[in-house]
C-alpha cells in the first residue's frame, strides 16, 4: 500500500489524510515517500511508522512549491521514483 501523493494546505490536513489511510490498513505494509525536509518526518516517527531509508526528490525546475501564491504544499510523493 502506497500513501501518496499527499498535497494539502497544512501539516495538520496532511497528517489527517495519512492517518486515515494508515488506520484503514492497520497491520499491513505501508509505504510513504516524503521529501527529505518534510515537516511530517517527526510526526511519522512519533506514530511509529518505521523509517527504512532516505531518498532525495529530484525536480526538473527550481519552482518552490511553498510559495505564498500557492497555498498547497507537497507532503508525500506518489513514489520516490516519480518525485
Biopython code that builds the backbone (N, CA, C, O; Angstrom):
import numpy as np
from Bio.PDB.StructureBuilder import StructureBuilder

atoms = [
    (1, "UNK", "N", (0.844, -1.162, 0.000)),
    (1, "UNK", "CA", (0.000, 0.000, 0.000)),
    (1, "UNK", "C", (0.894, 1.231, 0.000)),
    (1, "UNK", "O", (1.760, 1.377, 0.862)),
    (2, "UNK", "N", (0.685, 2.099, -0.952)),
    (2, "UNK", "CA", (1.423, 3.357, -1.046)),
    (2, "UNK", "C", (0.482, 4.495, -0.688)),
    (2, "UNK", "O", (-0.610, 4.603, -1.245)),
    (3, "UNK", "N", (0.898, 5.335, 0.232)),
    (3, "UNK", "CA", (0.146, 6.526, 0.585)),
    (3, "UNK", "C", (0.827, 7.698, -0.116)),
    (3, "UNK", "O", (1.963, 8.048, 0.205)),
    (4, "UNK", "N", (0.143, 8.287, -1.050)),
    (4, "UNK", "CA", (0.708, 9.436, -1.751)),
    (4, "UNK", "C", (0.219, 9.463, -3.179)),
    (4, "UNK", "O", (-0.171, 8.424, -3.712)),
    (5, "UNK", "N", (0.228, 10.583, -3.795)),
    (5, "UNK", "CA", (0.783, 11.820, -3.246)),
    (5, "UNK", "C", (-0.158, 12.424, -2.207)),
    (5, "UNK", "O", (-1.367, 12.196, -2.230)),
    (6, "UNK", "N", (0.426, 13.198, -1.299)),
    (6, "UNK", "CA", (-0.351, 13.938, -0.308)),
    (6, "UNK", "C", (-0.046, 15.415, -0.524)),
    (6, "UNK", "O", (1.085, 15.866, -0.344)),
    (7, "UNK", "N", (-1.078, 16.154, -0.914)),
    (7, "UNK", "CA", (-0.973, 17.592, -1.137)),
    (7, "UNK", "C", (-2.035, 18.246, -0.275)),
    (7, "UNK", "O", (-3.211, 17.893, -0.358)),
    (8, "UNK", "N", (-1.626, 19.200, 0.552)),
    (8, "UNK", "CA", (-2.562, 19.822, 1.481)),
    (8, "UNK", "C", (-2.138, 21.260, 1.775)),
    (8, "UNK", "O", (-1.033, 21.682, 1.432)),
    (9, "UNK", "N", (-3.037, 21.998, 2.414)),
    (9, "UNK", "CA", (-2.739, 23.383, 2.768)),
    (9, "UNK", "C", (-1.999, 23.503, 4.090)),
    (9, "UNK", "O", (-1.463, 24.567, 4.400)),
    (10, "UNK", "N", (-1.960, 22.423, 4.881)),
    (10, "UNK", "CA", (-1.254, 22.492, 6.164)),
    (10, "UNK", "C", (-0.761, 21.108, 6.577)),
    (10, "UNK", "O", (-1.203, 20.085, 6.054)),
    (11, "UNK", "N", (0.156, 21.111, 7.520)),
    (11, "UNK", "CA", (0.675, 19.873, 8.088)),
    (11, "UNK", "C", (-0.449, 19.077, 8.746)),
    (11, "UNK", "O", (-0.480, 17.851, 8.644)),
    (12, "UNK", "N", (-1.362, 19.759, 9.413)),
    (12, "UNK", "CA", (-2.454, 19.080, 10.103)),
    (12, "UNK", "C", (-3.364, 18.337, 9.118)),
    (12, "UNK", "O", (-3.765, 17.204, 9.381)),
    (13, "UNK", "N", (-3.688, 18.968, 7.992)),
    (13, "UNK", "CA", (-4.521, 18.308, 6.983)),
    (13, "UNK", "C", (-3.787, 17.125, 6.360)),
    (13, "UNK", "O", (-4.383, 16.073, 6.129)),
    (14, "UNK", "N", (-2.513, 17.295, 6.091)),
    (14, "UNK", "CA", (-1.729, 16.197, 5.524)),
    (14, "UNK", "C", (-1.688, 15.020, 6.494)),
    (14, "UNK", "O", (-1.863, 13.871, 6.088)),
    (15, "UNK", "N", (-1.457, 15.303, 7.775)),
    (15, "UNK", "CA", (-1.409, 14.242, 8.784)),
    (15, "UNK", "C", (-2.751, 13.532, 8.895)),
    (15, "UNK", "O", (-2.794, 12.314, 9.068)),
    (16, "UNK", "N", (-3.847, 14.280, 8.798)),
    (16, "UNK", "CA", (-5.179, 13.670, 8.882)),
    (16, "UNK", "C", (-5.415, 12.713, 7.711)),
    (16, "UNK", "O", (-5.948, 11.619, 7.897)),
    (17, "UNK", "N", (-5.020, 13.124, 6.519)),
    (17, "UNK", "CA", (-5.195, 12.241, 5.351)),
    (17, "UNK", "C", (-4.357, 10.977, 5.498)),
    (17, "UNK", "O", (-4.832, 9.875, 5.222)),
    (18, "UNK", "N", (-3.118, 11.136, 5.930)),
    (18, "UNK", "CA", (-2.233, 9.984, 6.095)),
    (18, "UNK", "C", (-2.752, 9.069, 7.204)),
    (18, "UNK", "O", (-2.745, 7.847, 7.056)),
    (19, "UNK", "N", (-3.200, 9.656, 8.312)),
    (19, "UNK", "CA", (-3.732, 8.861, 9.424)),
    (19, "UNK", "C", (-4.931, 8.029, 8.993)),
    (19, "UNK", "O", (-5.094, 6.895, 9.443)),
    (20, "UNK", "N", (-5.768, 8.584, 8.127)),
    (20, "UNK", "CA", (-6.921, 7.833, 7.621)),
    (20, "UNK", "C", (-6.457, 6.553, 6.922)),
    (20, "UNK", "O", (-6.967, 5.468, 7.201)),
    (21, "UNK", "N", (-5.494, 6.685, 6.016)),
    (21, "UNK", "CA", (-5.044, 5.523, 5.251)),
    (21, "UNK", "C", (-4.286, 4.532, 6.118)),
    (21, "UNK", "O", (-4.424, 3.321, 5.942)),
    (22, "UNK", "N", (-3.491, 5.031, 7.047)),
    (22, "UNK", "CA", (-2.788, 4.124, 7.960)),
    (22, "UNK", "C", (-3.807, 3.358, 8.807)),
    (22, "UNK", "O", (-3.683, 2.147, 8.986)),
    (23, "UNK", "N", (-4.809, 4.062, 9.326)),
    (23, "UNK", "CA", (-5.839, 3.408, 10.140)),
    (23, "UNK", "C", (-6.683, 2.434, 9.350)),
    (23, "UNK", "O", (-7.121, 1.416, 9.885)),
    (24, "UNK", "N", (-6.916, 2.732, 8.082)),
    (24, "UNK", "CA", (-7.735, 1.858, 7.236)),
    (24, "UNK", "C", (-7.014, 0.573, 6.853)),
    (24, "UNK", "O", (-7.646, -0.393, 6.424)),
    (25, "UNK", "N", (-5.705, 0.559, 7.005)),
    (25, "UNK", "CA", (-4.906, -0.611, 6.609)),
    (25, "UNK", "C", (-3.979, -1.038, 7.738)),
    (25, "UNK", "O", (-2.836, -1.426, 7.495)),
    (26, "UNK", "N", (-4.467, -0.966, 8.968)),
    (26, "UNK", "CA", (-3.666, -1.328, 10.138)),
    (26, "UNK", "C", (-3.108, -2.744, 9.997)),
    (26, "UNK", "O", (-3.808, -3.670, 9.588)),
    (27, "UNK", "N", (-1.849, -2.884, 10.342)),
    (27, "UNK", "CA", (-1.195, -4.187, 10.302)),
    (27, "UNK", "C", (-0.639, -4.573, 8.947)),
    (27, "UNK", "O", (0.036, -5.595, 8.827)),
    (28, "UNK", "N", (-0.909, -3.774, 7.925)),
    (28, "UNK", "CA", (-0.403, -4.055, 6.589)),
    (28, "UNK", "C", (0.842, -3.215, 6.313)),
    (28, "UNK", "O", (1.065, -2.189, 6.954)),
    (29, "UNK", "N", (1.641, -3.660, 5.358)),
    (29, "UNK", "CA", (2.812, -2.893, 4.943)),
    (29, "UNK", "C", (2.348, -1.594, 4.300)),
    (29, "UNK", "O", (1.491, -1.604, 3.416)),
    (30, "UNK", "N", (2.914, -0.479, 4.743)),
    (30, "UNK", "CA", (2.587, 0.833, 4.191)),
    (30, "UNK", "C", (3.877, 1.478, 3.685)),
    (30, "UNK", "O", (4.923, 1.382, 4.326)),
    (31, "UNK", "N", (3.789, 2.123, 2.552)),
    (31, "UNK", "CA", (4.926, 2.878, 2.032)),
    (31, "UNK", "C", (4.493, 4.329, 1.900)),
    (31, "UNK", "O", (3.425, 4.630, 1.367)),
    (32, "UNK", "N", (5.335, 5.216, 2.393)),
    (32, "UNK", "CA", (5.076, 6.642, 2.330)),
    (32, "UNK", "C", (6.400, 7.331, 2.051)),
    (32, "UNK", "O", (7.289, 7.341, 2.903)),
    (33, "UNK", "N", (6.537, 7.907, 0.868)),
    (33, "UNK", "CA", (7.765, 8.609, 0.492)),
    (33, "UNK", "C", (7.551, 10.102, 0.692)),
    (33, "UNK", "O", (6.670, 10.703, 0.078)),
    (34, "UNK", "N", (8.371, 10.693, 1.561)),
    (34, "UNK", "CA", (8.256, 12.119, 1.823)),
    (34, "UNK", "C", (9.545, 12.820, 1.423)),
    (34, "UNK", "O", (10.618, 12.217, 1.452)),
    (35, "UNK", "N", (9.446, 14.094, 1.049)),
    (35, "UNK", "CA", (10.670, 14.850, 0.769)),
    (35, "UNK", "C", (11.547, 14.898, 2.020)),
    (35, "UNK", "O", (11.041, 14.857, 3.141)),
    (36, "UNK", "N", (12.844, 14.983, 1.825)),
    (36, "UNK", "CA", (13.796, 14.918, 2.928)),
    (36, "UNK", "C", (13.544, 15.992, 3.988)),
    (36, "UNK", "O", (13.715, 15.729, 5.178)),
    (37, "UNK", "N", (13.145, 17.181, 3.582)),
    (37, "UNK", "CA", (12.942, 18.281, 4.526)),
    (37, "UNK", "C", (11.489, 18.419, 4.977)),
    (37, "UNK", "O", (11.096, 19.476, 5.471)),
    (38, "UNK", "N", (10.709, 17.396, 4.816)),
    (38, "UNK", "CA", (9.278, 17.453, 5.117)),
    (38, "UNK", "C", (9.025, 17.523, 6.625)),
    (38, "UNK", "O", (9.651, 16.807, 7.406)),
    (39, "UNK", "N", (8.109, 18.385, 7.012)),
    (39, "UNK", "CA", (7.753, 18.556, 8.419)),
    (39, "UNK", "C", (7.031, 17.328, 8.990)),
    (39, "UNK", "O", (6.888, 17.216, 10.208)),
    (40, "UNK", "N", (6.581, 16.422, 8.145)),
    (40, "UNK", "CA", (5.885, 15.215, 8.620)),
    (40, "UNK", "C", (6.822, 14.202, 9.255)),
    (40, "UNK", "O", (6.362, 13.310, 9.967)),
    (41, "UNK", "N", (8.090, 14.310, 9.023)),
    (41, "UNK", "CA", (9.047, 13.306, 9.475)),
    (41, "UNK", "C", (8.941, 13.017, 10.971)),
    (41, "UNK", "O", (8.886, 11.857, 11.378)),
    (42, "UNK", "N", (8.911, 14.055, 11.778)),
    (42, "UNK", "CA", (8.836, 13.877, 13.233)),
    (42, "UNK", "C", (7.517, 13.197, 13.624)),
    (42, "UNK", "O", (7.513, 12.288, 14.454)),
    (43, "UNK", "N", (6.403, 13.632, 13.030)),
    (43, "UNK", "CA", (5.100, 13.045, 13.342)),
    (43, "UNK", "C", (5.068, 11.571, 12.972)),
    (43, "UNK", "O", (4.552, 10.754, 13.734)),
    (44, "UNK", "N", (5.611, 11.222, 11.818)),
    (44, "UNK", "CA", (5.630, 9.817, 11.392)),
    (44, "UNK", "C", (6.446, 8.969, 12.365)),
    (44, "UNK", "O", (6.067, 7.837, 12.666)),
    (45, "UNK", "N", (7.561, 9.506, 12.857)),
    (45, "UNK", "CA", (8.346, 8.800, 13.877)),
    (45, "UNK", "C", (7.516, 8.605, 15.142)),
    (45, "UNK", "O", (7.529, 7.525, 15.733)),
    (46, "UNK", "N", (6.795, 9.644, 15.559)),
    (46, "UNK", "CA", (6.001, 9.593, 16.791)),
    (46, "UNK", "C", (4.879, 8.562, 16.725)),
    (46, "UNK", "O", (4.558, 7.938, 17.737)),
    (47, "UNK", "N", (4.276, 8.372, 15.549)),
    (47, "UNK", "CA", (3.178, 7.402, 15.449)),
    (47, "UNK", "C", (3.691, 5.991, 15.154)),
    (47, "UNK", "O", (2.903, 5.051, 15.048)),
    (48, "UNK", "N", (5.016, 5.844, 15.021)),
    (48, "UNK", "CA", (5.596, 4.516, 14.896)),
    (48, "UNK", "C", (5.764, 3.993, 13.485)),
    (48, "UNK", "O", (5.999, 2.798, 13.302)),
    (49, "UNK", "N", (5.649, 4.857, 12.473)),
    (49, "UNK", "CA", (5.889, 4.403, 11.112)),
    (49, "UNK", "C", (7.404, 4.305, 10.918)),
    (49, "UNK", "O", (8.098, 5.321, 10.903)),
    (50, "UNK", "N", (7.897, 3.113, 10.774)),
    (50, "UNK", "CA", (9.327, 2.835, 10.721)),
    (50, "UNK", "C", (9.978, 3.442, 9.485)),
    (50, "UNK", "O", (9.527, 3.213, 8.363)),
    (51, "UNK", "N", (11.031, 4.210, 9.692)),
    (51, "UNK", "CA", (11.795, 4.773, 8.581)),
    (51, "UNK", "C", (12.824, 3.733, 8.141)),
    (51, "UNK", "O", (13.657, 3.302, 8.938)),
    (52, "UNK", "N", (12.763, 3.337, 6.884)),
    (52, "UNK", "CA", (13.677, 2.312, 6.400)),
    (52, "UNK", "C", (14.735, 2.849, 5.448)),
    (52, "UNK", "O", (15.718, 2.163, 5.170)),
    (53, "UNK", "N", (14.550, 4.060, 4.946)),
    (53, "UNK", "CA", (15.522, 4.607, 4.007)),
    (53, "UNK", "C", (15.295, 6.103, 3.880)),
    (53, "UNK", "O", (14.267, 6.624, 4.312)),
    (54, "UNK", "N", (16.255, 6.783, 3.288)),
    (54, "UNK", "CA", (16.114, 8.208, 2.983)),
    (54, "UNK", "C", (16.456, 8.389, 1.514)),
    (54, "UNK", "O", (17.438, 7.837, 1.019)),
    (55, "UNK", "N", (15.644, 9.162, 0.832)),
    (55, "UNK", "CA", (15.868, 9.392, -0.587)),
    (55, "UNK", "C", (15.808, 10.887, -0.871)),
    (55, "UNK", "O", (15.262, 11.659, -0.083)),
    (56, "UNK", "N", (16.368, 11.279, -1.988)),
    (56, "UNK", "CA", (16.304, 12.675, -2.424)),
    (56, "UNK", "C", (15.303, 12.769, -3.571)),
    (56, "UNK", "O", (15.321, 11.953, -4.493)),
    (57, "UNK", "N", (14.442, 13.760, -3.502)),
    (57, "UNK", "CA", (13.495, 14.002, -4.588)),
    (57, "UNK", "C", (14.178, 14.894, -5.618)),
    (57, "UNK", "O", (14.768, 15.916, -5.269)),
    (58, "UNK", "N", (14.097, 14.509, -6.862)),
    (58, "UNK", "CA", (14.710, 15.292, -7.931)),
    (58, "UNK", "C", (13.619, 16.038, -8.683)),
    (58, "UNK", "O", (12.515, 15.524, -8.865)),
    (59, "UNK", "N", (13.936, 17.253, -9.118)),
    (59, "UNK", "CA", (12.980, 18.073, -9.851)),
    (59, "UNK", "C", (13.605, 18.554, -11.146)),
    (59, "UNK", "O", (14.827, 18.572, -11.298)),
    (60, "UNK", "N", (12.739, 18.945, -12.081)),
    (60, "UNK", "CA", (13.235, 19.425, -13.372)),
    (60, "UNK", "C", (13.334, 20.943, -13.432)),
    (60, "UNK", "O", (13.899, 21.483, -14.383)),
    (61, "UNK", "N", (12.793, 21.644, -12.428)),
    (61, "UNK", "CA", (12.929, 23.090, -12.391)),
    (61, "UNK", "C", (13.108, 23.521, -10.946)),
    (61, "UNK", "O", (13.053, 22.694, -10.036)),
    (62, "UNK", "N", (13.320, 24.794, -10.736)),
    (62, "UNK", "CA", (13.579, 25.274, -9.386)),
    (62, "UNK", "C", (12.352, 25.909, -8.752)),
    (62, "UNK", "O", (12.485, 26.668, -7.793)),
    (63, "UNK", "N", (11.156, 25.616, -9.267)),
    (63, "UNK", "CA", (9.916, 26.175, -8.724)),
    (63, "UNK", "C", (9.763, 25.753, -7.268)),
    (63, "UNK", "O", (9.838, 24.567, -6.945)),
    (64, "UNK", "N", (9.551, 26.719, -6.404)),
    (64, "UNK", "CA", (9.350, 26.451, -4.978)),
    (64, "UNK", "C", (7.883, 26.158, -4.735)),
    (64, "UNK", "O", (7.046, 27.039, -4.928)),
    (65, "UNK", "N", (7.544, 24.937, -4.314)),
    (65, "UNK", "CA", (6.147, 24.553, -4.100)),
    (65, "UNK", "C", (5.560, 25.197, -2.854)),
    (65, "UNK", "O", (4.368, 25.040, -2.591)),
    (66, "UNK", "N", (6.365, 25.917, -2.079)),
    (66, "UNK", "CA", (5.875, 26.559, -0.859)),
    (66, "UNK", "C", (5.805, 28.080, -1.018)),
    (66, "UNK", "O", (6.048, 28.812, -0.059)),
    (67, "UNK", "N", (5.480, 28.552, -2.206)),
    (67, "UNK", "CA", (5.378, 29.998, -2.379)),
    (67, "UNK", "C", (4.054, 30.511, -1.838)),
    (67, "UNK", "O", (3.106, 29.743, -1.672)),
    (68, "UNK", "N", (3.987, 31.811, -1.563)),
    (68, "UNK", "CA", (2.809, 32.380, -0.911)),
    (68, "UNK", "C", (1.581, 32.414, -1.814)),
    (68, "UNK", "O", (0.457, 32.462, -1.314)),
    (69, "UNK", "N", (1.766, 32.390, -3.121)),
    (69, "UNK", "CA", (0.633, 32.407, -4.032)),
    (69, "UNK", "C", (-0.039, 31.051, -4.159)),
    (69, "UNK", "O", (-1.184, 30.970, -4.603)),
    (70, "UNK", "N", (0.647, 29.994, -3.779)),
    (70, "UNK", "CA", (0.109, 28.640, -3.881)),
    (70, "UNK", "C", (-0.063, 28.077, -2.470)),
    (70, "UNK", "O", (0.928, 27.726, -1.829)),
    (71, "UNK", "N", (-1.300, 27.983, -1.971)),
    (71, "UNK", "CA", (-1.496, 27.505, -0.597)),
    (71, "UNK", "C", (-1.291, 25.993, -0.437)),
    (71, "UNK", "O", (-1.255, 25.495, 0.688)),
    (72, "UNK", "N", (-1.156, 25.266, -1.537)),
    (72, "UNK", "CA", (-0.987, 23.820, -1.466)),
    (72, "UNK", "C", (0.489, 23.462, -1.341)),
    (72, "UNK", "O", (1.345, 24.064, -1.988)),
    (73, "UNK", "N", (0.771, 22.470, -0.498)),
    (73, "UNK", "CA", (2.141, 22.019, -0.283)),
    (73, "UNK", "C", (2.207, 20.508, -0.478)),
    (73, "UNK", "O", (1.263, 19.788, -0.152)),
    (74, "UNK", "N", (3.302, 20.050, -1.000)),
    (74, "UNK", "CA", (3.508, 18.617, -1.208)),
    (74, "UNK", "C", (4.121, 18.040, 0.060)),
    (74, "UNK", "O", (5.206, 18.451, 0.471)),
    (75, "UNK", "N", (3.426, 17.083, 0.684)),
    (75, "UNK", "CA", (3.917, 16.448, 1.895)),
    (75, "UNK", "C", (4.406, 15.027, 1.641)),
    (75, "UNK", "O", (5.292, 14.546, 2.348)),
    (76, "UNK", "N", (3.851, 14.356, 0.655)),
    (76, "UNK", "CA", (4.288, 12.998, 0.335)),
    (76, "UNK", "C", (4.261, 12.841, -1.172)),
    (76, "UNK", "O", (3.413, 13.402, -1.864)),
    (77, "UNK", "N", (5.207, 12.067, -1.657)),
    (77, "UNK", "CA", (5.335, 11.833, -3.081)),
    (77, "UNK", "C", (4.448, 10.665, -3.500)),
    (77, "UNK", "O", (4.051, 9.848, -2.670)),
    (78, "UNK", "N", (4.147, 10.596, -4.766)),
    (78, "UNK", "CA", (3.430, 9.433, -5.293)),
    (78, "UNK", "C", (4.337, 8.221, -5.154)),
    (78, "UNK", "O", (3.904, 7.145, -4.741)),
    (79, "UNK", "N", (5.569, 8.409, -5.495)),
    (79, "UNK", "CA", (6.622, 7.401, -5.372)),
    (79, "UNK", "C", (7.921, 8.143, -5.498)),
    (79, "UNK", "O", (8.014, 9.098, -6.269)),
    (80, "UNK", "N", (8.925, 7.730, -4.763)),
    (80, "UNK", "CA", (10.205, 8.430, -4.872)),
    (80, "UNK", "C", (10.758, 8.338, -6.300)),
    (80, "UNK", "O", (11.581, 9.161, -6.701)),
    (81, "UNK", "N", (10.317, 7.359, -7.049)),
    (81, "UNK", "CA", (10.757, 7.247, -8.437)),
    (81, "UNK", "C", (10.107, 8.310, -9.330)),
    (81, "UNK", "O", (10.695, 8.729, -10.327)),
    (82, "UNK", "N", (8.890, 8.746, -8.966)),
    (82, "UNK", "CA", (8.187, 9.751, -9.743)),
    (82, "UNK", "C", (8.505, 11.169, -9.288)),
    (82, "UNK", "O", (8.506, 12.090, -10.104)),
    (83, "UNK", "N", (8.780, 11.363, -7.980)),
    (83, "UNK", "CA", (9.041, 12.701, -7.433)),
    (83, "UNK", "C", (7.787, 13.433, -7.070)),
    (83, "UNK", "O", (7.849, 14.568, -6.599)),
]
sb = StructureBuilder()
sb.init_structure("model")
sb.init_model(0)
sb.init_chain("A")
sb.init_seg("    ")
for serial, (resi, resn, name, xyz) in enumerate(atoms, 1):
    if name == "N":
        sb.init_residue(resn, " ", resi, " ")
    sb.init_atom(name, np.array(xyz, "f"), 0.0, 1.0, " ", f" {name:<3s}", serial, name[0])
structure = sb.get_structure()
